[in-house]
Structure formats: C-alpha cells, structure tokens
Amino acid sequence: MNDEAAAAGVIRDLFDHAVSEGFRAETVEGASDVEINAMAAAQGVDMVPAAVREVLRILGRNAGSVLAGTVFGVRGPDADDKQGALWSLEEAAEHEIRDPAGLLVVSEAGGYSYVVIDGSDVGKPNPPLWEITESGVVTRRRESVTEWFSLLMDRVVQEKHRLAEDRAKGWPDPAGEKNYRWD
C-alpha cells in the first residue's frame, strides 16, 4: 500500500470508528473529486493531500456537527479566505511557512483563524496543519491531517457520551442527539 492509500485508509477508519460508536454518517455529506479539485483550483492550488481529499470525500459538502462554526469543504474556503490567511500571515513577525502563495486553506473560523497546509507540503499525503490567526500568530497545530481528524472524531464520540449523561440526568438535547443512533 502506498503512502497516499495509507493516509486515506486511516481517515476512513477513523470515521468508521465514530460511526460504529453511534455517529450517524447520514448527517454529513461527502464531496466528489471534481468538487474537491475545483475548491483547490479556486485557491490557486494544483494538489490536495490524500488525507485531506479523503476527509473531503467524507464530509466535504456538509460537515454537519463535526466542524460546526467553521467554513470548511468544497463550498469554501475560497480565494477570499485564502487572501485573508495571506493577509494574516503578513502580520506575523516571523513564521515557518515556506510557500505562502501555494498554501491550501482547510478551514476558516470567522476571519480570525485559518487552518492551512503550507504550499511546500501540499504534495505530501499526510502533511502537518498550521493555524494562522488574524493577529499574525502562526502555530504548527497538528503534525498530520490524520492526527487532526482523529481529534475531530474523538470529539464526535465524546459528544455522544456527554449527551447520554445529560439525557440520563433528564436534560435531553434533541438537536444534538439527532446526530447519533440511540439503539
């Protein structure tokens, strides 16, 4: 198995585990490769790392509760979000992003924070993720896309446990509970 297939397989396994723990897969919608390529092209990027592509295949059209409150997927981030990330990067006194022009914005939160892949890493199957804030703080947030996605899926599973505890105390949350199977 090559590195790209391995990275995609890890992403798929992480998602399948969350589903086996009760997350309803039908609450998210994946994107096609054509849509993924168009999103990348809108940002002026030729390649999408295999791990990111697999995440987008799972929840790129609608991330549902997994990434609530962020701009994510094939309907955005777009060229404007990338420009916002680049402007924020210009505010940094120093940073370790080697290819700003080629970076890929993975998600954006309110114009204040951008999760990106360094342009020099977009050809890697499972690259590190960086966070760029509006104030110019640049931090290497995760060592890989699979690490980031693992944390997302852990939160999804933990949310079901929290909802179950609240339910047992007589505090149901119908809006949150609809994302899970309760059989």
GUVEX-631760 format. One record per atom (N, C-alpha, C): residue number from 1; residue in three letters; x, y, z. Coordinates in steps of 0.02 Angstrom, whole numbers. Layout:
N
  nr rest      X      Y      Z
 NUM  ALA      X      Y      Z
...
END
This chain:
183
  nr rest      X      Y      Z
   1  MET     43    -59      0
   1  MET      0      0      0
   1  MET     45     62      0
   2  ASN     30    111    -44
   2  ASN     71    171    -46
   2  ASN     50    220      9
   3  ASP     90    273     18
   3  ASP     77    321     72
   3  ASP      9    356     64
   4  GLU    -10    370      2
   4  GLU    -75    404    -10
   4  GLU   -132    359     11
   5  ALA   -130    296    -10
   5  ALA   -183    249      9
   5  ALA   -184    238     84
   6  ALA   -126    235    114
   6  ALA   -122    225    187
   6  ALA   -153    285    224
   7  ALA   -137    345    203
   7  ALA   -166    405    235
   7  ALA   -241    407    228
   8  ALA   -266    392    167
   8  ALA   -338    391    155
   8  ALA   -371    336    196
   9  GLY   -338    279    203
   9  GLY   -365    224    242
   9  GLY   -372    241    316
  10  VAL   -323    277    342
  10  VAL   -326    297    413
  10  VAL   -386    344    423
  11  ILE   -395    391    377
  11  ILE   -452    438    382
  11  ILE   -517    399    381
  12  ARG   -524    353    335
  12  ARG   -586    313    328
  12  ARG   -597    272    392
  13  ASP   -543    241    418
  13  ASP   -550    201    479
  13  ASP   -572    243    539
  14  LEU   -545    303    544
  14  LEU   -565    348    599
  14  LEU   -639    365    595
  15  PHE   -662    380    535
  15  PHE   -733    396    526
  15  PHE   -776    335    540
  16  ASP   -756    277    514
  16  ASP   -794    216    525
  16  ASP   -799    200    600
  17  HIS   -746    214    637
  17  HIS   -748    202    710
  17  HIS   -800    247    743
  18  ALA   -802    311    724
  18  ALA   -852    357    752
  18  ALA   -922    332    736
  19  VAL   -932    307    675
  19  VAL   -997    281    656
  19  VAL  -1014    219    697
  20  SER   -965    176    709
  20  SER   -977    116    750
  20  SER   -994    134    822
  21  GLU   -974    193    843
  21  GLU   -989    217    911
  21  GLU  -1055    255    914
  22  GLY  -1091    259    857
  22  GLY  -1157    288    858
  22  GLY  -1166    352    817
  23  PHE  -1113    380    789
  23  PHE  -1121    439    747
  23  PHE  -1159    420    684
  24  ARG  -1207    460    666
  24  ARG  -1248    446    606
  24  ARG  -1213    475    545
  25  ALA  -1187    431    503
  25  ALA  -1150    452    443
  25  ALA  -1192    494    396
  26  GLU  -1257    484    397
  26  GLU  -1301    522    352
  26  GLU  -1309    595    372
  27  THR  -1280    616    429
  27  THR  -1283    686    449
  27  THR  -1228    728    415
  28  VAL  -1184    695    379
  28  VAL  -1132    730    341
  28  VAL  -1138    708    268
  29  GLU  -1107    746    224
  29  GLU  -1110    730    153
  29  GLU  -1041    742    122
  30  GLY  -1017    692     87
  30  GLY   -952    697     54
  30  GLY   -955    732    -12
  31  ALA   -896    752    -35
  31  ALA   -888    787    -99
  31  ALA   -855    741   -150
  32  SER   -866    757   -213
  32  SER   -835    719   -267
  32  SER   -764    747   -279
  33  ASP   -724    707   -314
  33  ASP   -657    730   -332
  33  ASP   -660    792   -376
  34  VAL   -710    796   -420
  34  VAL   -718    855   -462
  34  VAL   -729    917   -419
  35  GLU   -772    912   -369
  35  GLU   -785    968   -323
  35  GLU   -724    986   -282
  36  ILE   -687    935   -260
  36  ILE   -626    947   -221
  36  ILE   -574    983   -263
  37  ASN   -565    960   -325
  37  ASN   -517    992   -369
  37  ASN   -536   1064   -383
  38  ALA   -601   1078   -391
  38  ALA   -624   1146   -404
  38  ALA   -611   1191   -344
  39  MET   -622   1165   -283
  39  MET   -608   1204   -222
  39  MET   -534   1222   -219
  40  ALA   -491   1174   -233
  40  ALA   -419   1186   -232
  40  ALA   -400   1236   -286
  41  ALA   -428   1228   -346
  41  ALA   -413   1274   -401
  41  ALA   -434   1345   -384
  42  ALA   -490   1352   -349
  42  ALA   -513   1419   -329
  42  ALA   -462   1453   -283
  43  GLN   -423   1413   -249
  43  GLN   -370   1439   -206
  43  GLN   -302   1442   -241
  44  GLY   -302   1424   -305
  44  GLY   -240   1425   -343
  44  GLY   -192   1369   -327
  45  VAL   -220   1312   -305
  45  VAL   -179   1254   -285
  45  VAL   -194   1196   -332
  46  ASP   -141   1163   -354
  46  ASP   -148   1107   -402
  46  ASP   -162   1040   -368
  47  MET   -138   1032   -307
  47  MET   -141    967   -274
  47  MET   -178    973   -208
  48  VAL   -210    918   -189
  48  VAL   -241    912   -123
  48  VAL   -211    849    -91
  49  PRO   -182    856    -32
  49  PRO   -153    797      0
  49  PRO   -205    741      8
  50  ALA   -181    679      1
  50  ALA   -226    621      2
  50  ALA   -269    619     66
  51  ALA   -241    635    123
  51  ALA   -280    633    185
  51  ALA   -334    687    185
  52  VAL   -319    746    160
  52  VAL   -369    800    155
  52  VAL   -423    780    106
  53  ARG   -403    752     49
  53  ARG   -451    731     -2
  53  ARG   -500    680     28
  54  GLU   -475    634     68
  54  GLU   -519    583     98
  54  GLU   -567    614    148
  55  VAL   -543    662    188
  55  VAL   -587    698    234
  55  VAL   -643    732    194
  56  LEU   -624    764    139
  56  LEU   -674    798     97
  56  LEU   -722    749     63
  57  ARG   -698    690     47
  57  ARG   -742    639     18
  57  ARG   -795    616     69
  58  ILE   -779    623    132
  58  ILE   -825    602    186
  58  ILE   -872    658    205
  59  LEU   -845    720    213
  59  LEU   -887    774    239
  59  LEU   -874    841    205
  60  GLY   -854    839    142
  60  GLY   -837    900    106
  60  GLY   -895    942     80
  61  ARG   -954    912     73
  61  ARG  -1013    952     52
  61  ARG  -1052    977    112
  62  ASN  -1050    938    166
  62  ASN  -1085    957    227
  62  ASN  -1051    922    285
  63  ALA  -1017    961    327
  63  ALA   -981    932    384
  63  ALA  -1026    925    445
  64  GLY  -1088    949    440
  64  GLY  -1135    942    496
  64  GLY  -1106    968    561
  65  SER  -1115    929    614
  65  SER  -1092    949    680
  65  SER  -1018    939    689
  66  VAL   -985    904    644
  66  VAL   -913    889    652
  66  VAL   -871    952    652
  67  LEU   -886    999    608
  67  LEU   -848   1062    605
  67  LEU   -896   1122    607
  68  ALA   -944   1118    651
  68  ALA   -993   1173    658
  68  ALA   -956   1238    675
  69  GLY   -978   1292    643
  69  GLY   -949   1357    657
  69  GLY   -888   1374    617
  70  THR   -870   1331    571
  70  THR   -812   1345    528
  70  THR   -832   1343    455
  71  VAL   -793   1377    414
  71  VAL   -801   1371    341
  71  VAL   -755   1313    321
  72  PHE   -786   1262    293
  72  PHE   -749   1201    277
  72  PHE   -782   1168    218
  73  GLY   -742   1137    176
  73  GLY   -769   1095    123
  73  GLY   -766   1128     55
  74  VAL   -801   1099      8
  74  VAL   -796   1120    -61
  74  VAL   -835   1184    -75
  75  ARG   -877   1206    -30
  75  ARG   -912   1270    -39
  75  ARG   -874   1326     -6
  76  GLY   -817   1315     17
  76  GLY   -773   1362     50
  76  GLY   -730   1323     97
  77  PRO   -672   1342    110
  77  PRO   -638   1405     97
  77  PRO   -627   1417     22
  78  ASP   -626   1481      5
  78  ASP   -618   1500    -65
  78  ASP   -559   1549    -71
  79  ALA   -555   1581   -128
  79  ALA   -500   1628   -141
  79  ALA   -499   1685    -91
  80  ASP   -558   1709    -69
  80  ASP   -560   1763    -19
  80  ASP   -532   1739     48
  81  ASP   -548   1678     67
  81  ASP   -522   1650    129
  81  ASP   -446   1642    126
  82  LYS   -423   1621     67
  82  LYS   -350   1614     60
  82  LYS   -318   1683     65
  83  GLN   -348   1733     35
  83  GLN   -320   1801     40
  83  GLN   -319   1824    112
  84  GLY   -372   1809    149
  84  GLY   -374   1826    220
  84  GLY   -318   1792    259
  85  ALA   -305   1729    243
  85  ALA   -250   1693    276
  85  ALA   -183   1725    258
  86  LEU   -175   1744    195
  86  LEU   -112   1775    175
  86  LEU   -102   1844    207
  87  TRP   -156   1883    213
  87  TRP   -150   1947    247
  87  TRP   -132   1937    320
  88  SER   -163   1887    351
  88  SER   -147   1872    421
  88  SER    -74   1850    428
  89  LEU    -51   1811    379
  89  LEU     18   1788    380
  89  LEU     66   1847    374
  90  GLU     47   1898    336
  90  GLU     89   1958    330
  90  GLU     97   1994    397
  91  GLU     50   1985    442
  91  GLU     54   2016    508
  91  GLU    105   1982    553
  92  ALA    125   1922    535
  92  ALA    172   1884    577
  92  ALA    241   1914    574
  93  ALA    271   1922    632
  93  ALA    340   1947    635
  93  ALA    387   1896    603
  94  GLU    372   1833    615
  94  GLU    410   1779    585
  94  GLU    366   1717    585
  95  HIS    381   1672    539
  95  HIS    344   1609    535
  95  HIS    385   1559    496
  96  GLU    362   1497    498
  96  GLU    398   1443    465
  96  GLU    362   1418    402
  97  ILE    311   1452    379
  97  ILE    277   1434    317
  97  ILE    326   1449    260
  98  ARG    343   1397    221
  98  ARG    393   1406    169
  98  ARG    365   1429    102
  99  ASP    302   1411     87
  99  ASP    271   1429     24
  99  ASP    201   1458     35
 100  PRO    198   1521     57
 100  PRO    132   1551     71
 100  PRO     87   1553      9
 101  ALA    114   1569    -48
 101  ALA     72   1576   -109
 101  ALA     38   1510   -126
 102  GLY     70   1454   -112
 102  GLY     42   1389   -128
 102  GLY      3   1355    -73
 103  LEU     -7   1392    -17
 103  LEU    -41   1359     39
 103  LEU   -114   1344     22
 104  LEU   -140   1293     56
 104  LEU   -210   1272     48
 104  LEU   -245   1285    114
 105  VAL   -298   1325    112
 105  VAL   -338   1338    172
 105  VAL   -387   1279    180
 106  VAL   -383   1246    236
 106  VAL   -426   1188    250
 106  VAL   -490   1211    284
 107  SER   -484   1258    331
 107  SER   -544   1285    364
 107  SER   -530   1356    387
 108  GLU   -585   1391    398
 108  GLU   -581   1461    419
 108  GLU   -635   1473    471
 109  ALA   -618   1510    522
 109  ALA   -666   1524    576
 109  ALA   -673   1600    584
 110  GLY   -726   1627    556
 110  GLY   -744   1697    567
 110  GLY   -694   1749    543
 111  GLY   -649   1730    499
 111  GLY   -598   1777    476
 111  GLY   -544   1790    528
 112  TYR   -547   1754    583
 112  TYR   -499   1763    637
 112  TYR   -445   1709    639
 113  SER   -461   1652    611
 113  SER   -416   1595    617
 113  SER   -423   1551    554
 114  TYR   -366   1530    529
 114  TYR   -363   1488    469
 114  TYR   -321   1426    483
 115  VAL   -347   1368    465
 115  VAL   -308   1307    468
 115  VAL   -284   1294    397
 116  VAL   -218   1289    389
 116  VAL   -189   1285    321
 116  VAL   -136   1231    316
 117  ILE   -121   1214    254
 117  ILE    -65   1171    238
 117  ILE    -15   1214    200
 118  ASP     46   1214    222
 118  ASP    100   1251    188
 118  ASP    103   1228    115
 119  GLY    110   1275     70
 119  GLY    114   1259     -1
 119  GLY    170   1210    -17
 120  SER    223   1211     23
 120  SER    278   1164     11
 120  SER    260   1093     33
 121  ASP    203   1085     67
 121  ASP    182   1019     91
 121  ASP    120    991     56
 122  VAL     89   1028      9
 122  VAL     26   1004    -21
 122  VAL     36    940    -61
 123  GLY     96    925    -82
 123  GLY    109    863   -119
 123  GLY    119    803    -74
 124  LYS    122    813     -9
 124  LYS    131    758     38
 124  LYS     63    726     53
 125  PRO     61    661     64
 125  PRO     -4    628     76
 125  PRO    -37    648    142
 126  ASN      3    663    194
 126  ASN    -23    674    261
 126  ASN     16    730    296
 127  PRO     12    791    270
 127  PRO     55    845    295
 127  PRO     33    874    361
 128  PRO     77    913    392
 128  PRO     58    949    453
 128  PRO      9   1005    437
 129  LEU    -27   1026    489
 129  LEU    -75   1081    484
 129  LEU    -51   1139    527
 130  TRP    -59   1198    499
 130  TRP    -40   1260    533
 130  TRP   -103   1301    547
 131  GLU    -99   1341    599
 131  GLU   -152   1390    613
 131  GLU   -122   1459    606
 132  ILE   -157   1502    569
 132  ILE   -138   1571    561
 132  ILE   -195   1613    590
 133  THR   -180   1656    638
 133  THR   -232   1698    666
 133  THR   -229   1768    635
 134  GLU   -285   1803    640
 134  GLU   -291   1870    613
 134  GLU   -235   1916    638
 135  SER   -213   1905    700
 135  SER   -161   1948    729
 135  SER    -91   1928    709
 136  GLY    -84   1878    665
 136  GLY    -19   1859    640
 136  GLY     18   1807    681
 137  VAL    -18   1770    723
 137  VAL     13   1715    760
 137  VAL      8   1653    716
 138  VAL     65   1622    704
 138  VAL     68   1562    661
 138  VAL     94   1505    704
 139  THR     54   1451    708
 139  THR     71   1394    751
 139  THR     62   1330    712
 140  ARG    110   1287    719
 140  ARG    102   1219    691
 140  ARG     55   1183    738
 141  ARG     -8   1171    717
 141  ARG    -59   1145    762
 141  ARG    -60   1070    767
 142  ARG    -49   1036    712
 142  ARG    -51    963    711
 142  ARG      5    938    666
 143  GLU     33    881    684
 143  GLU     87    852    646
 143  GLU     64    819    582
 144  SER     -1    805    577
 144  SER    -28    774    517
 144  SER   -103    786    513
 145  VAL   -129    777    453
 145  VAL   -201    782    443
 145  VAL   -235    725    480
 146  THR   -205    666    481
 146  THR   -237    610    516
 146  THR   -240    623    591
 147  GLU   -191    656    620
 147  GLU   -193    674    691
 147  GLU   -251    722    703
 148  TRP   -257    773    661
 148  TRP   -312    822    666
 148  TRP   -380    788    661
 149  PHE   -388    744    612
 149  PHE   -452    711    601
 149  PHE   -467    662    658
 150  SER   -416    630    685
 150  SER   -425    586    743
 150  SER   -454    625    802
 151  LEU   -428    685    814
 151  LEU   -453    726    868
 151  LEU   -526    748    855
 152  LEU   -542    763    792
 152  LEU   -611    780    775
 152  LEU   -658    721    789
 153  MET   -637    662    768
 153  MET   -680    603    778
 153  MET   -685    585    852
 154  ASP   -631    595    890
 154  ASP   -635    585    963
 154  ASP   -686    632    994
 155  ARG   -687    695    971
 155  ARG   -737    742    997
 155  ARG   -807    720    979
 156  VAL   -816    694    920
 156  VAL   -882    670    898
 156  VAL   -906    614    945
 157  VAL   -861    567    960
 157  VAL   -879    511   1003
 157  VAL   -891    536   1074
 158  GLN   -849    580   1099
 158  GLN   -858    606   1167
 158  GLN   -923    646   1174
 159  GLU   -943    680   1120
 159  GLU  -1005    717   1122
 159  GLU  -1064    670   1133
 160  LYS  -1063    612   1103
 160  LYS  -1118    564   1115
 160  LYS  -1119    544   1189
 161  HIS  -1061    533   1218
 161  HIS  -1058    514   1289
 161  HIS  -1085    571   1333
 162  ARG  -1068    632   1317
 162  ARG  -1093    690   1355
 162  ARG  -1168    695   1348
 163  LEU  -1193    688   1287
 163  LEU  -1265    691   1276
 163  LEU  -1301    635   1314
 164  ALA  -1272    575   1316
 164  ALA  -1302    519   1352
 164  ALA  -1305    534   1427
 165  GLU  -1252    563   1454
 165  GLU  -1251    581   1525
 165  GLU  -1304    633   1540
 166  ASP  -1309    684   1497
 166  ASP  -1359    736   1507
 166  ASP  -1430    707   1502
 167  ARG  -1439    662   1455
 167  ARG  -1504    629   1446
 167  ARG  -1523    590   1509
 168  ALA  -1474    555   1538
 168  ALA  -1487    516   1599
 168  ALA  -1505    561   1658
 169  LYS  -1482    622   1657
 169  LYS  -1497    670   1711
 169  LYS  -1563    706   1698
 170  GLY  -1595    690   1641
 170  GLY  -1658    723   1625
 170  GLY  -1651    787   1585
 171  TRP  -1593    796   1555
 171  TRP  -1580    857   1515
 171  TRP  -1568    837   1442
 172  PRO  -1618    814   1408
 172  PRO  -1607    794   1338
 172  PRO  -1591    854   1294
 173  ASP  -1555    840   1241
 173  ASP  -1538    891   1191
 173  ASP  -1556    863   1122
 174  PRO  -1620    869   1102
 174  PRO  -1642    839   1039
 174  PRO  -1601    861    979
 175  ALA  -1580    923    977
 175  ALA  -1541    947    919
 175  ALA  -1474    910    915
 176  GLY  -1440    902    970
 176  GLY  -1376    866    971
 176  GLY  -1385    791    962
 177  GLU  -1437    765    994
 177  GLU  -1447    693    992
 177  GLU  -1464    667    923
 178  LYS  -1490    709    879
 178  LYS  -1508    685    812
 178  LYS  -1447    664    771
 179  ASN  -1387    682    793
 179  ASN  -1326    663    757
 179  ASN  -1302    592    774
 180  TYR  -1339    558    819
 180  TYR  -1316    493    843
 180  TYR  -1373    442    842
 181  ARG  -1353    378    838
 181  ARG  -1400    323    846
 181  ARG  -1407    309    921
 182  TRP  -1467    293    943
 182  TRP  -1478    282   1014
 182  TRP  -1508    213   1027
 183  ASP  -1496    166    982
 183  ASP  -1524     99    991
 183  ASP  -1481     56   1034
END
